Amino acid sequence: MTRLLISDANILIDLEDGGLIADLFKLPFQFQVPDMLFVDELEADHGYLLEHGLQLGELTPESMAEVEGLVKRYKKPSRYDCFALVLAKQEACPLLTGDKNLRQAAEQENVDVKGTLWIVEAMIKHQVITFKAARAAYENMKQKGRRLPWELAEKRLCEIENRL
């Protein structure tokens, strides 16, 4: 069974800026975003993601009520971030985000959180991309103003490279 991962918008934009979108969907995972997040934040400029295999997830009425509670409890994550968090809880799967505030809320809600570095490293481990391609993708992301822990990214790439 393919593992489901719920993503917020910023992870997808990181990967798009890094030139890794097509590679993302070669991983042995299913990627899903909340349908409302897609329509309001991604569809206009990133609608093609559906053609690559991005799936849309629906929140149950109970989950929608939980979103309202989270919006009141956590001031920093956006409503759309909370949609992604609650969808990850609903589907009992990890949340992909690079947003610090959403990550903190997810951790308080006991949701497993992964980020862009984890995805890039998974691409290497699954032999979807090479180390050279990962470094080039990180450079592209950096040039386009994406905010990642660049020193940590390089350190982790070196550690993986030395283990293989």
Phi, psi and omega in degrees: 000134181282134182285134179270136175232133177261133183243150167269181184287325189293328177298315181296323179289321174305309185292324176296314179296331178275357181074028186246010184299311180300322179293326179306316185278004172270349178288155181278049179228159168257135181247133184222146171234155175299138183303321181292323177297316181299310183299316186272334185243337188241326191305315185300313184256346186227026182301332181298344181301330178296324179294332179281340179127002176298134180254155177254132179253146179251137175275141175287164176303323178295320179292323176299320177295323178295324176303315181301320178295319180292323179299323178285324184284321184246120186278332187274312181298143178288168176303319181293324174299318179295326174302314181295316179300313182291324176297320177298319177296315182301318183269000180052054181218168180293155175253132175261119177203152173247000182280119183302315183292321177292320178302315180296317178297317180298317179297321177293333179269008179060039176255131178294131183241134175235158181231191181300318180300318180298317180296313180299318179295323176296323178297321178292311183300324180270009177057036175276323177226164177265170174299320180299317179294322179297315179296320178296320179296316177299319179296318177299316180298316180298314181299329181269009173084014178290145183255101177232162176282087191298320179295318178295320179302313180293318179301314181292323176299316180297319179298316179295315180301319181289333179282334185270000000 
